[in-house]
Amino acid sequence: MGKYDVNLIDKMKADVEIPKVVDAKLEEAYGRICLGEVEMKDGVLPDETWILRKGIRQGKPRRYMKYAASAAVLLLVLMAGSVILYANPALAKDIPVLGDVFGNLRKIRDESPYPEKDKTAYEQIAEHAKPAEIKANEESMTNAAEDSGISLAVSDVYCDGLELYFTLSARVEDEEMKKADFLCLMSYGDGDDIPFMGGNISVEGTKVHSDVLALNKAEEGEYVGLIRATSVEGAFKEEIVVNVAAGGISAHRAHAKEGEELGYKTVNGEWKLRFSAKSDASDNRIAKPGAEQNGMIVKEVIQTPSNMRIKCYAPSKWAGKALVFVVKDGDGNRVDVESSGATERTEDGGEIYDISLVHSQADEFTLQVYDKNEKPDESGYPPVIAEIPFRM
């Protein structure tokens, strides 16, 4: 290898310092792109020139390019109105695997016969989401990771203080895995020889619960998902750091053909993402109605851009009876309950129930409480313990 080639490679590996004024434009353009406010012009950013930042191993940052232009420093230019977006290997961590993740999520949702959430949730989350923050002075921070021919990237984050959402996208190179309808992140437990479904999400300083980390097919070899983590004990801090880890990724089909399996392949590897975000409760609506009937009290209601939470007190006579809750808005429309359960025992022997519902911005509601332990009435339903109207 000649001296010129060595110098060229060294220049391509080197980080490039971006002036503050350009960096500010980068952030503005990046945010607009992720929210679908602008689109790339045909031919400006070909798929062959896709770049991502590889996960840090053994403390040495390494970057991978699927295709490298024949220049000392790869410089891509994206026209976003009057904003010019520059990207090179040093900025690869800022480029999501899929540019408009929310656009793909909406497309998948609209084409599904059974949408996961009501029709406004994605739009509300997309409106309030911000780009995942990567602190330049912390090498452990990265919103992209690659292993075993599969790359993962987090592009947008939203946290309302109670719920954390982030977009996770994947690109696979394996031709067999490209046949999957959806992918699932996997994790290893202590002493386990094989991974189990779920992946792992942790928020530093806050205990969280999360669902299975599944990504639906958006395009050939590209998968997207909106991942949710719920604060279990109290609200999120204003500044949060999120860790996502997977020890395997499994491929699944929604409907298997004859001779095929629904879950047909798992690729082992190591994918670790770590990014920061801000918790913002400024768009939440909070009410403390204190409405009561038959000892049941609606103590607090929180409406967020994505969800709704109700805290309801149940007296001791119904403690441990696993009550059932139904919520209807002022027009009689049922607001679907995602989960409910007693989270706190009071001094008088009663219980505080935490009820999580899908998004609703209505002002008037009625909470119906059923005791499923009793025999059904003449209508065939368990008896109603309380029917409590309340306003925000």
Secondary structure, 3 states (H helix, E strand, C coil): CCHHHHHHHHHHHCCCCCCHHHHHHHHHHHHHHHCCCCCCCCCCCCHHHCEEECCCECCECCEEECCCCCCCCCCEEEEECCEEEEECHHHHHHCCCCCCHHHHHHHHHHHCCCCCCCCCHHHHHHHHCEECECCCCCCCCECEEEECCEEEEEEEEEECCCEEEEEEEEEECCCCHHHCCEEEEEECCCCCCCCEECCEEEECCECEEECCCEEEEEECCEEEEEEEEEECCCCCCCEEEEEEEEEEEEEECCCCCCCCCCEEEEEEEEEEEEEEEECCCCCCEEECCCEEECCEEEEEEEECCCEEEEEEEECHHHCCCCCEEEEEECCCCEECEEEEEEEEECCCCCEEEEEEEECCCCCEEEEEEECCCCCCCCCCCCCEEEEEEEEC
